[in-house]
Amino acid sequence: MRQRNESAWLLAARALQGVGAALVAPSTLALITTNFPEGPRRHHALGIYSSMAGIGASIGLVLGGMLTSWASWRWALLINVPIGIAVAVALSRCVTETPRHAGRFDAAGALTGTAGMTSLVYAFIRVSEEGWSDIQAQLGFSAAAALLVGFALIEFRADQPIMPLRLFASRNRAGGYAGVLLLPAGMFGAFYFLTLICQQVLDYSPLRAGFAFLPMTLAMFTVVRFVPRLLGRLGAKPVLLTGMALLAVAAGWLWRLEPGDGYLTGLFGPLLLIGVGVGLSFMPLNATILAGIEPREAGAASGLLQTLQWLGGTLGLAILVTVFGTATRHAHGSPSDILTYGAARAFGIGSLIALTALLVSACVITGTKPKTTA
């Protein structure tokens, strides 16, 4: 009973964190959009934003490993409290408030969209455990289809939709949103399985597993510092396609992972490529999506960007876990061999997702600035 109560509290707290992230993340990019004019200054601001993400990832992996190894995993969650308080105090003193606009909360759109994606993720999780013939999985897919169709209809008719469909009127922006959805779909699952391999196959401690990801985060942090200059010289599309190609190569490399591979032979190279690919991909995607956005639409465009990014990651993880579960259901060998076999199959699907993102971006994004009317 105690364990069940602790799980309920953990899930409730994570849900509350999600609500907080939904309020914070869009506002961050909206502030960058409204305070920095389009061009080199905004690219520089987005570069700093991406660099901070890289630093946070590096420190978070290592610090989380330290706290888990030396104290308890609970401290990895508690450490966010003083950080959040410090950021809130700094925001009140350093950030200028943007003009307010009257509006209404699209409750119907929020409920149908959230319920639809929850049903879809749940259905994929059921498939990974019970197979495609499971009744609950089939009901989940049916409910997801009905809810998401209803969500699209609501957004089409709403006066102030939570996901303004007019943002997709720009070809470049629509391509950018597709990339923001697809890239995390392949990446988040890869991080999950790489963590399992480090700890359960290579027998790393949480701290050592955190250090294992440093080549990726350091490469990302280094690359994003040069991306603003590359955008100014080459434009967003060549930089973006290069980054996506590297991510596809990294996922394909992990697809060939075998039980006997160690860290240097199996993981180091792909992690390095992932870091460079992420550094080259996400900033051009953000710049493409936010280009030409009017200040009044900055919040909606940034919110949709963040929503699709996390939605892609969540849905992608569910899909890759389904692939893993299907591949390992009848596999034979030691537990580590089975885990490596299933993870490699999941990485293969991740490489296909990355290739899809590359093809969509190559065909849809024109390489020119989006029109100023969204």
N, C-alpha and C positions, 0 to 999 in steps of 0.2 A: 504493500500500500504506500509506504514511504517513497519507494522508487517511482511509483506512478505519479505521486503528487509532485516530486521533483521534476519529472519529465514535463508535467503540465505547466509548472512554473517556468521552466526553461522555454517551452514553446510560446507561452504567453509573452515572456520578456522579449524573445526574438521577434514576435509579431509587432510588439511595441517599438522595437528598434527599426523595423521596416517602415512603420508610420513616420518615425522621426527622419529616416533617410529620405522618404518620399517628400518631406517638407524641405530638407536641407539641400539635397543634391541639385534639384532644378534651380533653386535660388542662387547657388554658386555660379553656375554658368550664365544665368540671366544677369547677374551683377557684372560679370566680365563683358557680356554683350552690350549692356547699356552704358558702361563706364569707359569702354575703349572702342574708338571708331574702327570700322573695318579696314584692314590693311596690316602693315608691319606691327603696329602697337598691339592690336588684338592678337596677332600671331605670337608675339612675345609673351603676352599675358597667358595665352593658352599653353605656351611652352612651360611657363613657370607652374601652371596648374598641373600639367602632366608630370613635371619633375617632382612636385610634391607627392603625387600619387606613387611614383616610383620609390621615393624615399620612405613613404609610409608603408609600402609593401615590404621593403627591405627590413625596416626596423620592426614591423609587426611580426614577420616570420621569425626573426631571431629572438625578439623579446618574448613572443608567445612561447617559443621553445624553452627559453630560460625559465619563465614562470611555471610552465607545466612540469619541467624536469626538477626544479628546485623547490617548488611550493605546491601549487595545485592548478588544474585547468581553470578553476573558478577565477583565479587572479587575472587570467588572460581576458576575462570579461570585465572585471572590476576596474582594470587600468584605464578603461575608456571614460570613467566618471570624472576624474580630475582633468583629463584632456578636454572633455566636453565643456566643463565649467570654465576652463581657461580660454577656450575659443569663444564662448558666449560673451565673456567679459571683454575680450579684444574686439569682437564685432561691434559691441555697443559703443566703443570708443573710436574705432578706426574706419568703419564703413558708413558711407553716407546712404541714407534711405532713398529709395527710388520713388517716383510718383505713384500714387495709388490709383487704382481703377475700380469702378464699381463692377460687380459680377455676382453670379450665382453658382453654387456648387452643383455640379452635374452628378447628383446622387445615383440616378438610375444607370448612367453610364459607368460609374465607378463600381457599383454592385454587380452589374452583369459582366463587365470586363474582368473583375477580380474573380468572380465565381466561375466564369468560363475557363480562365487560365488555371485556376486551382483544380477544376475537374480534369483538365487535360493532363496536367502534371500527375495527378493522382492515378489516372488511367494508365499512364506509362509506367509508374511505379508498380501497379498491380500486375502489369504484363511481365515486368522483370522478375516478379516473384512467382506468379501463377501461370503465365503463358497467355497467348492471344485468345484462347477459348474461354477465359475467365469471364463470368457474367458481369461482375462488378466493373471490370475494365471496359467491357463493351458499353455498359450503362454510362460510365464516365466519359467515354468518347462521344456518345450520343448527346449527353447533357452539355458537354463542351461545345459541340457544333451548334446546338440550339442557342446557347447563351451567347456565343460569339457572334452569331448572325444577328441576334437581338441587339447586341452591343453596337454593331455596325449601323443598324437601322436607327437606333437611338442617337448615335453621334451624327448621322446624316441629317436628322430633323431638329436636333437641339439648337437653341439660340446661342448658348455658350457651352459647347461640348468640352468634355475633359480631354478629348483627343481631336482637335480641329482637323477635319479631313482636308481643309484647304491648304494645310502645310505641305501636302503631297502634290500640290499643283506644279511645283517646281521640279523639273526632271532631276536636277542635281541633288536637291534636298531629298527626294524620294529614294534615289540611289544611296545617299548617305545613310538614311534611316535603315535601309535594307542591310547595309554593311554593319551598322551598329547592332542590329538584331542577330546577324549570322555569326560574326566573329566571336562574341562571347559564348555562343552556343557550342562552338568547338573547343574554346579555351578553358571555360570553367570546369568542364568535365575532365579535361586533361590534368588540371591542377589537382583535382580530387584523386584521380588514379595515381598520379605521380607521388602524392603524399603517402598513399597506401603502399606503393612499391618501396619507397624509402624506408618506411617503418616496419612493414611486414615481410618484405622480401630481402632487402639489404640489412634489416635489423638495426636501423638507425634509431637513436633516441630522438625525442621531439626537438631537442636543441640542435642536434646534428642534422636532422631533416630540415630545420629552418635554414641552417647554413648552406644546405645543398641547393637551395633556390637562389642563393646570392648571385651566381653568374647571370641568371635571368634578370633579376631586378637591377643589378649594376649596369648591365648592358642597356636596359631600357632607360635608366636614368641618364646614362651618357649620351645615348642617341637623341633623346628628346631635346637636349640642349642645342643641337644643330638643326633640328627640323624647321624652326622658323626661317632660318637662312635658306634652306632648301626650298621651302614654299615660295619664298620671294624670287628665287632664281628659276625654278623648274615648274612651279604650279603644284596644286594639290594632287592631281591625278597620278602623275608618275611616281611621286613619293608614296602615295597610298597603295598603288598596285605592287610596288616593290616590297612594301611591308607585308601585304597579304600573300604574296608569292613565298616569302620566307616562312610565314606561318604555315602555309600548306606543306612546304618542304619539311619543316620540323615535325608536323603531325605525321607525315608519311614516313619519316625516319623512325618515330616512335612505333609506327605500325609494325616495323620489323623487329621489335624488341623480343628477345628470347630469354628463357629462364636463366641461362648462364651469364648473361650480360651484367657487368658491374656498373658503377656510377660513371666512370670515365668512358667506358666503351658504349654504354647505352643511353645515358641521361645527360651528360655534360653538354654535348654538341647540340641536341635539340633544345635544351634550356637556353643556351646562348642565342640560338636562332629565334626562339620565342621572344626573348627580351628585345632583340633588334627589331623583329617584326611588329611587336606591339608598339614600340617607340615610334616606328615609321607610320603606323596605321591610324591610331586613334586620334591624334591631333589633326591630321588632314580631314578625317571624317567629321570631327567637331567643327572645324573651320568651314567645311562645305555646307554643313547643315545650318550653321548660324549666319552664313553670308546672306546679305540682303534682307535680314529680318528687321522689321520695324520694332522699336522699343516696346510697343504695346503687345507684340506677339512674342517677345523674348522669353517670358515665363512659360508660355505654352510650348514653344519650340524646344526649350531646354528640358522641360518636364517630360516631353515625349521622347527626347533623346535618352534621358536617364531611364525612363520606363522601359523602352525597347532594349536597352543594354542589359538591364537586370532580368527582364523577361526572357531574352535570348539565353542568358546564362542559366536561368532556372530550367527552362524548357530543354536546353541542350544537355544539361546534367541528367535530367530525367530520361532523355533519349539514350544517352551513352550508358547509363546504368541499366536500361532495358537491354541494350546490346550486350553488355557485360553479363547480365543474368541469363540471357538466352544462350550465350556462348559457353558459359560454365556449367549450365544445368546438367549436362551429360559428359563433362570433361573428366579426365582421369589424371592421376599423378598426385604429387605432394600439394599441400595447400598453396605454397608459394608458386609452384608451377602453374596451377590452375588460375591463380590471381594474375600472373603475368600473361597467360594466354588470353584471358578475358579482357584485360586492360589493353592488350595489343589490338584486339578486335574493335574495342571502343575507340582507340586512337585512329584506326582506319576510317571509321565513320566521321571522326573529327576532321580528318584530312579532306574528306569529301565535302563537308560543310565549309571548310576554308576555301576549297576550290570553287564552290558555288558563290561564295562572297566575292572572290576574285573575278569570276566571270560576270556577275551582276554589275559590279563596279566598272569593269572594263566596257561593258555594253551600254550602261545607263548614264553614268557620269560623263559629261562632255569635256570636262577640263576647263570650261569657261565659268565665269562668275554667274551664280544664279541671278535671276531677275529680282529686282527689288520688291516686287509685289508678290506676296506669298499666296 
